[in-house]
Amino acid sequence: MTARLDPHVRFGAFQLNLLTGELRKSGARINLPDQPFQILKALLERPGELISREELRQRLWSAETFVDFEHGLNAAVRRLRDALGDSADVPRFIETLPRRGYRFIAPVIQPPATEEASSRPEEPTTSEALPPPAVALAPSVTRARVLGVVATIVLVAAAVLWVFGYRSRSTVRGESAGTSGRSMLAVLPFENLTGNPEQEYLADGMTEELIAQLGRMDPSRLGVIARTSAMQFKKTTKRADQIGSDLGVSHLLEGSVRTTGGRIRVAVQLIETRHQTHVWAEQYERDVRDVLALQREVAEAIVEHITTSLAIAPADVNADARRHSTIAEANEHYLRGRYYWSKDTADGHKKAREHFRRAIDLDPSFALAHSGLADTYVLLGSDGFMPMRDAYPLARTAALKALALDDALAEAHNSMAAINADYYWDWVEADRHFKRAVALNPNYDTALRFYSGYLACMGRIEEALTLARRAQRLDPASAGTQMNVGVILYFARRYDDAVVAIKEALDLAPDFGPAYVMLGRIYVAKGMPDRAVAELERARGLMGRRPDVLTPYAYALARAGRQREARAMLDGLREIAKPRTPAPFRIAMVHIALGETDRAFEWLEKAIDARDWQMGLLNVEPAFDPLRSDQGFAALVERVGLPRQADIRTRTSH
C-alpha cells in the first residue's frame, strides 16, 4: 500500500514540497520538471522498495505514448539525477535495478505528525544522504578489506551512543527514562544484499559486534537489546514505532556498508522510534585500501565533533577498538566463528571452532577469538558432541589466554565462570567471574542468564530471578530468555508461576520445543503426569528423538504408571548415535521414577565420573526430592561442593 506522505519531505540536504513540486537544497530552489518530480514522488512514497519501470509508465504516460516510454523514462531519470547531483554508477539517492526499475536508497525524513506545517524547519540536515541499512559487497572488493569496516561502524556508533545515553529522556513502555536515567536502544540487523548466502556471517557479525560494543558504553544510562531479540527483526517490514513498541526501546540504530568502484561507504543513523525521526546520521567514503586507517580517523573525528558541541568529556572509544585484530582476515574468521556458534548445532560448533582457531593463528593476541573458542568448547562438551573431560580443559585454556590478554573482557569472564561451574565445580571462582562479567557489562544478557542459573543452583532464588528478569528486559523477544525465568521458578517449587512463564515463552515462539519439555517436567512435579506426557509428545514431534527429550519423556511415563513404555524408551536411548550420548544425570531421574533407587545412585556416580554439568542441579531439581533423606545423596552433594540441602530448602521456600 502506498504510504501517505507529509507535504514536506526531507532527504539528505534536500527538502521537497509534494503539493507544489518545489525542490530546495540549502534553501536554494532547484528547477525540477513535472515528470522527474512525479518519479521522485513515486520513489519517496515507498523508500527502499523497487518501483518498476512498468509502474512508472502507467503513472506518468498514457497508453498512446508507450512507443516513447523507454526513451522518455530514461531521460526523466537522468534529469532527476542531475537535479540531485546523483550518479547512476555510485548512487546516493536513486539506485537502478537493470531492466526492472528504481529504488530510493536514502532515508526519508518527515516532521512528526503532531507538528504544524508552520513549525517545520526549512534548513536542510547537516548530513549527506545515507543508503538504507544494508551491507552490499561488490565482487571486486576483497572480504578482508571490508571486514575493517566493522570496527569503524562500532567506533562511530559508540561515540554517538555514549552521548545519547546522557541526553535521551524518552518514555519507554510507561517507564520514564528521565526518572530512571536509562534509555533503551536496539541495533537492527544488517541486511545481506550481496545475493550470496555465504556472506550472511558478515551482516550478522556486524549486528552482534555493535550490540556487544555499545552494551559496554554506559550501562547505567543505556540499555542495549540483546542479539536474539534484535535478530527477530531481520528483513522486517515493521515501522520504527512498531519495533520500538515490541522491544520497549526509544531508539534504533541502523547502519550500512556499501562498496562500488573501489570505494567504500560507511553510514550510521540513530532513529527515535516514537516519531520515527532521525536524531543523528553521518556517512564517510574512502578508497577500500584505506579501510584500516579509516577506523581511527572516523572515530576520532566523530568523538571530537560530538564532545566539542556538547561540552562533555570524550569517550574512550579506542579501548574497544583494541579488542579487535588489526589483521582484517583474523576479524573475518572471528565473525564467521560467532555466526556459526550461534547456530547451536554440531556442525555449527565445529565450524565455529575452526574459524576461531584460524583467527588465533593469524593473530595470537586476539582476545575475543580466544574467548569465542572457549565458548565453543563449552557448547561441544555440554551438548554432548565432545566428552566433557576433553572439551572443558580446552575451554579453560582458551579462556585463561583471553583473560591474560584482556582482563576487562566480559565475554572471557563469563566463559571462565561457566567452565568453573559446569565442569570443575569451583563455585567460588564461578561466582567471582560471573560478578566480574556483569560488572564489566551490565547489558551482557548471556552473562545475566548464566549467572541467574548459577544462583538458582546455589539456592539464591530471589537473586536469580532478579537477574533473569533483567535479561528479559534486554532480550524481550527471546523465548529462551523467557523460559529461563520459568526454570528458576520450577526450581523454587513455584509451579503455577513457572507454568505461566513457560506459556509466555510459547507465546513468543509456539514451536519452541524446549519449552514443551519444561512444561512436561513442571506438570510431573505438580502431580499431573498424563498432562506431562502430552506436552513431551509435542516436544518429541518438534525436536525429534533427542536424549534431552526422551529422558524426561521416559521419566513422565514412569510417573504416569506406564513403566513398560518408560523402560522401552530408556532402552531406545542406547540406539542413539554417538557422540550426543544421554546425560547420566537425566537417566538417574528416570530410575527414580521407576522406583529403582540403587540404579539411580549408580547413574549419579557415572555422572560424577563424567563431570556431567547437570550435577550442579542436584540440590534444586524436584525429581531428586525422594532421595534427599538418604545419607548417600547428602554425600554426593558434598562431593560436588554444593551448599547443604537444609540451606537450599530454606531459600527455595515461598
Sequence and secondary structure as in RCSB ss.txt:
>XXXX:A:sequence
MTARLDPHVRFGAFQLNLLTGELRKSGARINLPDQPFQILKALLERPGELISREELRQRLWSAETFVDFEHGLNA
AVRRLRDALGDSADVPRFIETLPRRGYRFIAPVIQPPATEEASSRPEEPTTSEALPPPAVALAPSVTRARVLGVV
ATIVLVAAAVLWVFGYRSRSTVRGESAGTSGRSMLAVLPFENLTGNPEQEYLADGMTEELIAQLGRMDPSRLGVI
ARTSAMQFKKTTKRADQIGSDLGVSHLLEGSVRTTGGRIRVAVQLIETRHQTHVWAEQYERDVRDVLALQREVAE
AIVEHITTSLAIAPADVNADARRHSTIAEANEHYLRGRYYWSKDTADGHKKAREHFRRAIDLDPSFALAHSGLAD
TYVLLGSDGFMPMRDAYPLARTAALKALALDDALAEAHNSMAAINADYYWDWVEADRHFKRAVALNPNYDTALRF
YSGYLACMGRIEEALTLARRAQRLDPASAGTQMNVGVILYFARRYDDAVVAIKEALDLAPDFGPAYVMLGRIYVA
KGMPDRAVAELERARGLMGRRPDVLTPYAYALARAGRQREARAMLDGLREIAKPRTPAPFRIAMVHIALGETDRA
FEWLEKAIDARDWQMGLLNVEPAFDPLRSDQGFAALVERVGLPRQADIRTRTSH
>XXXX:A:secstr
      SEEEETTEEEETTTTEEEETTEEE   HHHHHHHHHHHHSTTSEEEHHHHHHHH  GGGGGGHHHHHHH
HHHHHHHHHT  SSS SSEEEETTTEEEE S  B   TTS GGGS  S  SS     S EE  TTS HHHHHHHH
HHHHHHHHHHHHHHHHH   EETTEEHHHH  EEEEE    B SS GGGHHHHHHHHHHHHHHHHTT TTTEEE 
 HHHHGGGTT    HHHHHHHHT SEEEEEEEEEETTEEEEEEEEEETTTTEEEEEEEEEEEGGGHHHHHHHHHH
HHHHHHHHHHT     THHHHTTS SSHHHHHHHHHHHHHHTT SHHHHHHHHHHHHHHHHH TT HHHHHHHHH
HHHHHHHTTSS HHHHHHHHHHHHHHHHHH TT HHHHHHHHHHIIIII  HHHHHHHHHHHHHH TT HHHHHH
HHHHHHHTT HHHHHHHHHHHHHH TT HHHHHHHHHHHHHTT HHHHHHHHHHHHHH TT HHHHHHHHHHHHH
TT HHHHHHHHHHHHHHH S HHHHHHHHHHHHHTT HHHHHHHHHHGGGS SSS   HHHHHHHHHHTT HHHH
HHHHHHHHHTT GGGGGTTT GGGGGGTT HHHHHHHHHHT   HHHHHHHH  
